[in-house]
Amino acid sequence: MRKSLLLAATAISAVGTPALAQDNRVDDNIIIVTAQRQAQSLQEVPIAVSAFDSAALEAQQIENSSDLQLTLPNITFTKTNFTSSSFTIRGIGDLCVGTSCDQATAIHLNDQPLFQTRLFETEFFDLERVEVLRGPQGTLFGRNATAGVVNVVTAKPRIGEFQASGDAEYGNYDAIKVKGMVNIPIGENLALRGAGVYVKRDGYTTNLNGGPDLDDRELYSVRGSLRFEPTPDTTIDLYASYFREDDNRMRIQKQYCQRDPTGILGCLNNTRNAESFNANSTFTAALSSQEFLAIRGIPAAFALGSLYGPDQYAGIDVPSDPRTVNTAFTPEYFASELTFQGKIEHNFGPISAQLSGTYQKVKLESRQDYNNNIGSRANYATGLNTLAAAAAGLVPGLPAAYFSPIANAIIPDGPDGVLCTSDTDTIGLGSFGGNSNCAMSPLQYDRSNQYNDSWSAEAIFSSDFDGPFNFLVGGIYADYHMTENSYYVNAFAIDYVAGLLGTFSALANTDEMGDPAPLPPSFLATPYFRNNTADLKVKSYGLFGEVYFDISDKLKLTGGLRYNNDKKNVLARSTLADFLVPFSQTTDAFESPYVGSFDADPGIPGNQLYQSRKVKFNEITGRAVIDYTITDDNLVYASYSRGYKSGGLNPPLQPIFEVPESFAPEKVDAFEIGSKNTIGGGALQLNLTAFYYKYKDLQLSKIVARTAVNENIDADIYGAEIEAIVRPDPDWTINMGFSYLKTKVKGDTFNSDPRDFGGGRSDAVIIKDITNSSNCAVASSSGSAAGVNAFVNTVNSVINAGLVPGVQAGANLQPTTAFPANGNIASTGAFGICEVLEAAAAGAFVGGGLDPLAFGGIDYFAAGVPKNIRGNTLPQAPRLKFSAGVQYAMNFDNGMSLVPRVDLAYTSESYGSIFNGNVNRIKGYAQANAQIQLNGTDDRWYVRGFIQNLFDSNSETGLYVTDQSSGLYTNVFTLEPRRYGIGAGFKF
């Protein structure tokens, strides 16, 4: 018996009626898909979509969504910063970051849309196929998609047939994987199918601080499905699945930085090195510094350092190995997902009807060292000793009752003992409520969590008339509800600042007459950063339809329209040391008697504890396709489609920062031509595609004030794709793929680069604000670098002298300084106070007068000097991709076979940021997999050996730049290291 281990990925498409076929295999060379909501052969339909059946997934070692990118043209996949991921198709991916963002690439399970799914975190098992549709799907699928659709189709129960299979695998890192399936017929028209997978392995990442290796995995997923066929024309499918992961997986593999010795930026703008960022650039360093305490009238002895002195990470080495870190906080990762689906299909003669629905519930919790490094506490000695002395009543004028609660909470064993950092609690008390983590080194970690549930229902009616005209109409309603989504940043220095500033604020309180009226001993809540979406509701519906007209036996026309309606309601707030809470309080911090000073929404009169916003969008989209069948084996087509993705709301920021409240929907006009060809009776299958996109209001995110906010730009995209399968004889299978992609920002588009707030101008000064650690910039109206530097130095002298109302003397701010020549920063920099510089640039009276015209005119930029990014390449858009796979089946006379296979994939360089440049460059990489499998007689059993990532490449797939108040370091995301092992399985 001749056997083939794999049917390789091909470019495919489909047109017609709802999918009815149970089997995805028609013969050894055909895969049936439902790319257009009906069952057809891959080669018959005029859109670009790639598909893998179960044999292809196993042969090419495609075990999860990340592996898909290694074979598919113009597709990349990467983890992203906040426990999410981006599946990018033709340069369009999930570049929007936030709870109200929609997915550019829609994820479907059995043709039904999923929301914020963790589906791609599990391993693929017992699948019928995976389909990846490239390009806007503006008519048929889900809630619409601008990039494309990934549709995971599970294996369905087989009526009247008992089946079972099992697979066990062992590899390096003590990796264990077990998969199994059983199909049980019940009577003549009912069947039940169960399947599951369990994965456990040790970590990939060494922690120099000791303990077990980090980034391990332990997960399981189970599913059950039932198929009932009460009549020949009726099919009912029920489905339930549960996924759970609980391990110490890392969200972020590594952090890189070109260290900024000035501390104004934290990291420079040219290279990504294995260096620590300058911690003097951070929020905690600014507010615990001698310079800031001086302007608040707080004794310098309480400072944890100076902004002009050594920082917490000075002299700390960062391991160059991307899989080696030094952390005192072990990562924690938990995810679960419960899914139920149901579908009923019935044929009313030439009219078919389908009703389906999905319910989904997701939980996610992740914590990780914020800086992936251990800082020094040496600079803290003076400040901690002073705090301990004040707590003991040894500092004249400072009552011990006000300082002992701070010391008891964060240095319970004295200034030389453990340092306690607030845990990520939900009531805003942290360490001052007894909820903390303590260690000898100063801890810093973040937490990302999410709880949501959703449901959707869809109805489709389609025709199968004998004449030239047919149709499909339908509608979908989706309801998504997020009940918790937070991003925390916790650090010992935040606790210290929250306690110290809160205490001095309480002591300095005065009554209406200006007389001293100290408040009870208090801290500032929350003693950690928390961006919290407390509630998000999304309600969406779509009405869609397509008509199919056979102009002749060879020429066909498809036309479709869709109406989209999306409504989003968000309740959110962002907090960080905002209002006083008595140390004695044990209930939620927001029940403080002083919470009235907190306002989550300054745009509305009164003090709001949450910001409440609503948006709604509606759009008509559609497509038109004409295809011509040259022969039964040759098809050409041309299409136009309009894609749409709804807009959303930016998260709330601290009141001192301003960004647009909302961002606009995305729209794309996509033009495509293609050809699908089967040559020599199947010896060659060759599919060609070319496309051009006009993109409007592409959604991009960046970090502002420790929070991701989104903006819109326009772009042009074009490219081409080639996919081929060569079968010189039945024992050989060679698959190849190639893609070319060109993306560019369209028109003059001005935006501020977080890495370079001076916008590349030598006549600009980048300011690090000592009151909140944000950056601003000032520039010369006349182009005079000397003039703008003199202006900043004069303003700082005014601040130092205490001539600014509300700002006390003694800050000792230094003159502007140049950044290193190799840092790609043309501007100079300085520590200062942005609010004072803004007033001075506007000509306001400051300390006896400061005329900006005397310095050649000064312009102030709160969000940085914008630069023109016209022509820049979009993120996650490599210019070239190439893949090839070869396998040979050696068939023996006893019915057994030995099948070796090798796969190679190359992805060219890309950028991780719209600002491009060397610092944002993601290097091209090659990945190779190999395996050999011995198949038993009639394929009843098999044994295999495998190796993944043969070259052990540390391939980077994406990066993320943090904000100015965290140091502008770069988080990177990588593919897994080399894995190898053996496996065995059976099936009958």
Secondary structure, 3 states (H helix, E strand, C coil): CCCCCCCCCEEEECCCCCCCCCCCEEECCEEEECCCCCCEECECCCCCEEEEEHHHHHHCCCCCHHHHCCCCCCEEEEECCCCCEEEEECCECCCCCCCCCCCCEEEEECCEECCCCCHHHCCCCCEEEEEEEECCCCCCCCCCCCCEEEEEEECCCCCCCCEEEEEEEEECCCEEEEEEEEEEEECCCEEEEEEEEEEEECCCEEECCCCCCECCEEEEEEEEEEEEEEECCEEEEEEEEEEEEEECCCCCCEEECCECCCCCCCECCCCCCCCCCCHHHCHHHHHCEHHHHHHCCCCHHHCCECCCCCCCCCCCCCCCCCCEECCCCCCEEEEEEEEEEEEEEEEECCEEEEEEEEEEEEEEEEEEECCCCCCCCHHHHHHHHHHHHHHCCCCCCCCHHHHHHHHHHHCCCCCCCCEEEECCCCCCCHHHHCCEEEECCCCEEEEEEEEEEEEEEEEEEEECCCCCEEEEEEEEEEEEEEEEEEEEEEEHHHHHHHHHHHHHHHHCCECCCCCECCCCCEEEECCCEEEEEEEEEEEEEEEEEEEEEECCCCEEEEEEEEEEEEEEEEEEEEECCCEEEECCCCCCHHHCCCHHHCCCCCCCCCCCCCEEEEEEEEEEEEEEEEEEEEECCEEEEEEEEEEEECCEECCCCCCCCCCCCEECCEEEEEEEEEEEEEEHHHCEEEEEEEEEEEEEEEEEEEEECCEEEEEEEEEEEEEEEEEEEECCCCCEEEEEEEEEEEEEECCCCEECECCECCCCCCCEEEEEECCCCCEEEEEECCCCHHHHHHHHHHHHHHHHCCCCCCCCCCCCCCCCEECCHHHCCCCEEEEECHHHHHHHHCCCCCCCCCCHHHHCCEEEECCCCCEECCCCCCCCCCCEEEEEEEEECEECCCCCEEEEEEEEEEECCEECCCCCCHHHEECCEEEEEEEEEEECHHHCEEEEEEEECCCCCCCEEEEEECCHHHCCCEEEEECCCCEEEEEEEEEC
